[in-house]
């Protein structure tokens, strides 16, 4: 059996509750076997396995806060031959509840979840938290910046 792809390590770590840093960063890895490519979004960090070079990936401006899953970025990974045959499976996993870096990396109070732009389909209409997410990304729901 050959050497495993580095992406496997990210999945095995996640299964043990160890996740990449919540820093908005992107880790670029080589393509998977048979030229398969993917973008995996962890909370606040993305891992992209691709045959594209690091500079070419970063020129598309993916980030760990959702842009690595944006349709234009995924189409770029799929390439011109993908057409409508490309599919995007999604797997979800949650970390155990506990302290987080939410306030440190967002400047917001509270915790991630209901009412945050990343998890709410209509954050501007959210009534669960009373948060006004239409302000700048670094503004907290209580008005502090």
C-alpha positions in Angstrom: 0.0 0.0 0.0 1.3 3.4 -1.0 1.7 6.5 1.1 -1.5 8.2 2.1 -2.5 11.6 0.8 -1.9 14.5 3.4 -5.7 15.3 3.3 -6.3 12.0 5.1 -4.4 13.4 8.1 -6.8 16.4 8.3 -9.8 14.0 8.3 -8.3 11.7 10.9 -7.4 14.6 13.1 -11.0 16.0 12.8 -12.4 12.7 13.8 -10.4 13.0 17.0 -11.6 16.6 17.6 -8.4 18.2 16.4 -9.1 20.9 13.7 -7.0 23.3 11.7 -6.6 26.8 13.2 -9.6 29.2 12.8 -7.5 31.8 11.0 -9.3 32.2 7.6 -6.4 30.5 6.0 -6.1 28.1 3.1 -3.8 25.1 2.9 -3.0 23.9 -0.6 -2.1 20.2 -1.1 -1.4 18.2 -4.2 -4.3 16.6 -6.2 -5.7 13.3 -5.0 -5.2 10.1 -6.8 -6.4 9.9 -10.5 -6.3 13.7 -10.6 -9.2 14.3 -8.4 -9.4 17.7 -6.8 -11.4 19.1 -3.9 -11.9 21.9 -1.5 -12.6 21.0 2.1 -14.0 23.7 4.4 -13.4 23.3 8.1 -14.6 26.0 10.5 -12.4 29.0 9.7 -9.9 27.1 7.5 -9.9 25.5 4.1 -7.8 22.7 2.6 -7.6 22.5 -1.2 -6.2 19.5 -2.9 -5.5 20.4 -6.5 -3.1 20.1 -9.5 -3.1 23.9 -9.7 -0.1 25.7 -8.3 -0.2 27.4 -4.9 0.0 30.9 -6.6 -2.8 30.0 -9.0 -5.1 28.9 -6.2 -4.4 32.0 -4.1 -5.0 34.3 -7.1 -8.6 33.1 -6.9 -8.8 34.5 -3.3 -10.3 31.5 -1.5 -10.4 31.8 2.2 -11.3 29.7 5.2 -14.5 31.7 5.8 -16.5 30.3 2.9 -14.9 31.6 -0.3 -13.2 28.2 -0.8 -16.7 26.8 -1.4 -17.9 29.6 -3.7 -19.2 28.4 -7.0 -16.6 30.3 -9.1 -13.7 28.8 -7.1 -15.2 25.3 -7.4 -15.7 25.7 -11.1 -12.0 26.8 -11.4 -11.0 23.6 -9.5 -13.3 21.4 -11.7 -11.8 22.9 -14.9 -13.4 23.4 -18.3 -14.0 19.7 -19.0 -16.2 19.2 -15.9 -19.4 20.8 -17.4 -22.5 19.8 -15.6 -21.2 16.4 -14.6 -19.4 17.8 -11.6 -21.0 17.2 -8.2 -20.3 18.7 -4.8 -20.9 16.3 -1.9 -21.0 17.9 1.5 -20.0 16.3 4.8 -20.6 18.0 8.1 -19.0 17.4 11.5 -19.3 19.4 14.7 -16.7 19.9 17.4 -17.8 19.4 21.0 -19.2 22.5 22.6 -16.6 24.4 24.6 -14.5 27.6 24.5 -13.7 28.9 21.1 -11.8 31.7 19.4 -15.0 33.2 18.0 -14.6 36.6 19.8 -10.9 36.8 19.1 -11.1 36.3 15.3 -14.4 38.1 14.7 -14.3 40.9 17.3 -17.9 39.9 18.1 -19.4 38.8 21.4 -21.3 35.6 21.9 -20.7 32.3 20.2 -21.0 31.1 16.6 -24.2 29.4 15.6 -27.7 30.7 15.1 -27.6 34.3 13.9 -24.1 34.4 12.5 -23.6 35.2 8.9 -21.8 31.9 8.3 -24.7 29.8 9.6 -27.8 31.8 8.9 -29.6 31.8 5.5 -31.0 35.3 6.2 -28.7 37.0 8.8 -30.2 40.4 8.3 -33.7 39.0 9.2 -32.5 37.0 12.2 -34.6 37.4 15.3 -33.0 34.6 17.3 -30.1 36.7 18.6 -31.2 40.3 17.7 -27.8 40.7 16.1 -27.4 43.2 13.3 -25.0 41.5 11.0 -25.4 44.1 8.3 -22.7 46.2 10.0 -19.0 45.8 9.3 -17.6 42.2 9.7 -15.7 43.2 12.8 -18.6 45.0 14.6 -20.0 43.1 17.5 -23.8 42.7 18.0 -23.7 45.1 21.0 -22.2 47.9 18.9 -18.6 47.6 20.1 -16.0 47.5 17.5 
